[in-house]
């Protein structure tokens, strides 16, 4: 292990001597985070950021109206009763991404609810979208509150032996839900004030610029490996007892330390800008580590492939543009169609963006970062394996 750490320390000293390291890893991501955050969130206009949800009321009764009233008070979803005239229309709108979900209130819903045998609501959403769980939860809460109010009103009418007592009891029960003794808040982000519009924009630009310039910064690390071959330091090192895997791991740890240090710095910077990375510290740490492991493996591969400093620059900047563009660092993937979203997830940047934004923008829990982290680790294994295969050939 000492040989690995010696190589790592040597690489870090060389990397830190290069002014480009600080330019790409600290100055530019911080500057572009603020620039893009202000550009896309600084209009000062209040917009509704709630998730659009279509609803089709086939029943058309008073209980359906009560359900829609409960859903209309949600701070997470926005009902659209004009989205489609049929269930087929709503399904198409969900499939095209114009609606986050669609609800269908079936015929006979009200009578079945009054009889104590509520019918199941129709619910259409893309299970692959992070917002689906949020919408489903809101609908479930509203329907359960209505069902509870109806049961309370039925009990009141039965106890008083007065059918006319049902309506006042139902109204009182529904009113009581406006201020329940225990509340669980599930949100998809932050409220739509002008200030929070800036925060939502920063919640995208902060991880986006952090990732983009982390890849761009690989050119300084790759240059170290290239110069090692050009000066024949590598060949001399191979004549010692140091193995190829130890050499690779030494270089890899140096790149990882560089990238992870940038992530820590930019996460702290983002937290100062009110991007709430520390809402789930362990989830943020998991995504940051998995992403640094992946990008470091990519940097190692670039260093092994490049034969000159010019190639190191080219091999670093081209992946930065391609992977960042495809991965949603420039334009959020949720603003694109389903096809581009699927293609975009070929890029590890898309998985890293999913992980960070699930924490800071979508308000999701720890489990939401497990899949992105697993995907990033998978890419890391691929990149490191390719680097190891190539290194064995160039060092023979």
N, C-alpha and C positions, 0 to 999 in steps of 0.2 A: 504493500500500500504506500510506503514511503516514496517509492519511485513515481507512482501515479501522482501523488501530491506535489512532488518536486516539479514535475512537468506542468501541472496545473498552476503552481505559483509562478513559474517562469513565463507561461502564456499570459497570465493576468498582468504581470509587470509590463510586458510588451503591449498588451491591449490598452492599458491605462495611459501609456505614453502617447498614444495616438489621439489627437484632438477630435478626430472624427467620431470616436467612441462617445464622447459627451454630446456631440452635436446630434447624432442619430438616436441615442438612447435617453437623453434627458431634455435637451433644449427644444428640439423639433417636436417631439410628441407633446410636450407641455404647451408649446405655442399653438400647435394645430388643434389641440383639444379645446382651448379657449376660442380660437378663431371659428372652428366649425360649430362649437356650442352656441356662440353668439349669432352666427350667420343663420342657423336653422331654428333657433329658439328665441331670438331677440326681437320678434316682431311686436310683442306686447299685446297681441290679440288673444282673447280668450276663446278657446275652441273646446269642443266636447271630445275628450279622449276616451270616453267609455266604449266598450266593445259593441258593435252593431249586431243586434239579434232580431231576426224576423219572427213574427208571430202570426199564426192563422187561427182564428177563433171560429171553429165549426159549430160549437155548442151555442154561442151567442147568448147565454143566460147571465143572470146576475152574479153567479159564482165565478164565471169566467171574467167578468168585469172586475170582481174583487181581486182575482189573481193578477190581472194586468195592472191594477192599482198598486199592488204590493211590489211587482217587478219594476214599475215605473219609478219607484223611490230608490232603486239601486244606484249606488255610486260607481258600479262596475260595468253594468250592461245598459245599453240604450235600446229600448223596444222600437221596432219599425213595423207598424201594422199595414203599411202600404207597399212593402217589399215585393210581395208576390200574391197572386190571386188563388194559387193552388199549392198543394204540398210539393208538387213536381217543380214549380217555379222556385220555391224556397230551397229545395235540394240543389238546384242548379246554381243559385246564388252563393250557397255555402261552398260548393265545389269550385267556383271561380274565385273564391276568396273575398267576395264583396260583403259577405256576412260572416261573423264569427261562428254563428250557430242559428238554428231555426227551431221554434217551438210550435207544436200543433196541439190545440185543445180539441179533443174529439167530441163528437156529438153525444149527448147524454151525460156529459161530464158533471154538470151541476146536480142532476137528479141522483146520479150514483154517489156523489159526495154527500148529499143530504141523507141518503139511505145507509151510509157507513161503508160503502164498497167503492171507493174512488177508482176511477179509470186511470190508466197510465198515460201520462202526457207523451206525445210524440216529440222526439228530440233528435235533431240532425246536426252533426258537427264532424270536423276532421279530427280523428283521435291523435293524429301526429302533431297537431298544433298545441303549444303550451297553454293557449287561452281556453281550450276546451274544458279542462278540469275546473277552471275558474267559473265559466258560464254555467256548467252543470251544477256546481255547488250553489250558485245564486238561485237557480230555478228550483232546486231541491228544497232550499230553505224557505222560499216563498210558498211553494205548494204545501210544505209541512205546516207552516204557520196558518194557512187557510184551512187545512184539514183540522188542525187543533182548535181553531175558532169555531168551526162548524160543530165539532163534537161538544165543545163547551156550551154552545147555544142549544143543541139538542138536549143535553143534560138539564139545562135550566128550564126548557119548555116541559120536559117530562116531570121534573120535580114540582113545578108549579101547576102541572096539569092544565097549562094554558098555551095552546099553539101560537097565540099572538105574541108570546114572550120571546119567540125564537129570533125575530129580526132585531129587537133592541139588544139582546144578548150577543148576537153575532157582531153588531156594530161596535159594542163595547169591547169585545174580545179582539177584534181587528185593530181598534184604536190602541189597546194595551200593547200590541206588538210594535207600535211606533217608539216605545220607550221600554224595551224588555229589561228585566233585572240583570241578565247576562247577555253580552253581545260578543260575537266573534266576527271580526272584520277581515275579509279577504279581498284584496285589491289587486289590480293588474298593473299598478304603477303608482302615480301620484295624481292629485287632483289638478284640474285644468285651469289654474290661475296663471297669469303671465309669468310670475316668478317660477312656478313649477314647470311651465313650458320650457324654460331655460334648463331646468334640472333634467327634464326628460331628454332634451337634446344632448346635454352633457353625458347622460347615462348611455348614449350611443357613441358619441365622439370620444369619450375617455378610453373605453376599452379598444375602440377601433384604431385610434392613433397609437396607443400603446403597442398593439399587435403589429401594426404596419411598420413602425420604425424599429421594432425588435427584429423583424426580418431584415430590414435594410441595414441594421447595425451588424449583421453577420459578416459583412464584408471585412471588417477589421479583424475578426477572429479567423476568417478564412485566409486572410493575407498572412497571418502568423504561420499557418500550416504550409502555405505556399513558399514562404521565405525559408522555412525549415528545410524544404527539399532543395531550393535553389542554392542555399549556402552549404548543402551537403551535411547539415547537422543531423538530419534524419539517418543518412547512411552511416554516419559515425555512431549514432545512438544504437543502431541495429547490430553493431559489432560488439556491444556490451551484453550483459545478461538481461537487459530490459526487453520484454516481449512486445510483439506488435499490439496485443490487446491492452497492455499497460500503457503504451504510447497513445492509443486511441482514447482510452478512458481518461488519461491525463488531459488531453486536448478537450474532450467532451465536458469534463467537470469545469474547466475554465469557461467554456461557452455558457454552460448552464448557470454558473455563478454570475456571469455578466448579465444574462437575460433575466434571471430571477431578481437580481438587485434592481434592475430597471422596473420590473413589475411592482416590487415593494415600494419603490420611490413614487411611481405613478399612481399606485393605489392610495398612498397617503395624500398625494396631490389631489386626486379625485375626491377623496373624503373631505378635504378642505373646501372643495367646490360644491359640496353637498351631494355628491354621488355616493350613495350609501353602500359601499362595499362591505362595511363592517356590520351590516344588518345580520349577516350569517358569516361570521369570521371563518369557521371551518370550511364552509362551502367555497368561499373566496380563495382560501389557501389551497384547497384541492384543485380548483380550476387553474390557479396561478402555477402551481407545481407541475400539473399535467401539461400545461401549455409550454412552460419553460423546458420541460423534458423533450417535448416534441420539436420545438424550434431549435434547441441545442443540437438535436440529432440531425436536423436539416442543415444547420451550420457546419457540422462535422462532415456531412456528405459533400457540401459545397467546397470545403477546404480540400478534401481528398480528390474531387473531380477537377478542380481548377489547376491549370499548369502555369499560370502567370497571374500577376496582380490584376491585370486588365480583365482576365477571365473571372477572377474572384469577384470583382465589382459587378460584372455582367451577370454572373450566376446568382448574385445576391439581389440585385435590383429587379431583374425580370420576375423571379418568384414573388417579390414584394408586390409588384403591380398586378400580376395575374392572380395570386392567392388572395390579396386584399380585395380586388375588384369582384372576384367570384364569391368571396366569403362574406360579403355584406359590410365591409369596413367603410365603403364610400356611400352606398345606398342600402338602408336596412332591407334585408331579404323579405321581411313581412310586407314590404311595399311592392314586391314583385309577384309574378305569377307562380303557380305551383311547379311548373317545369323548371323555371330558373332557380327556384328554391332547392329543388332536388339536385340540379347540376351544381349549384353553389356549395352544397355540402360535400362535394368532392374535395373542396379546400378545407384544410384543418382550421383555417381562420374562422369559417362558419361555425364550427363546433365550439371554438373558444368564445366567439361572440354569443352563441346560445347560452353557454355556461355563465358568463359574466352578466348578460342581460336578464337571465332568469332570476338573478339575485338583485340587481340594482334597478331594473325597470319593470319586470313582470310580477314581482312580489311572490315568487314561488319558493318552495321549501328546499331542503337539502337534497332530497331525492332527485330533484330536477337537474342537478349537475352531474349525476352519476354517469348517464349516457354520454354527454359531451366529454367528460374526463376519460371514459373508456375509449372513445374514438380517438382522442388525442394520444393516448398511450399506444394505441394500435399503430398510428402513424409513426410514432417515435420508434417502435420496434422495426417497422419497415425501413425508415431512413437509416437507422443505425446498422441494420443488417446489410443494406446496400453499401454503406460506407466501409464496413468491415470487409465485405467481398472485394470492393475496389481497392482498398488499401493493401490487401494482400498481393494484388497484382502489381501495383505501382512500386511496392517496396521490394519486390523480388529481384 
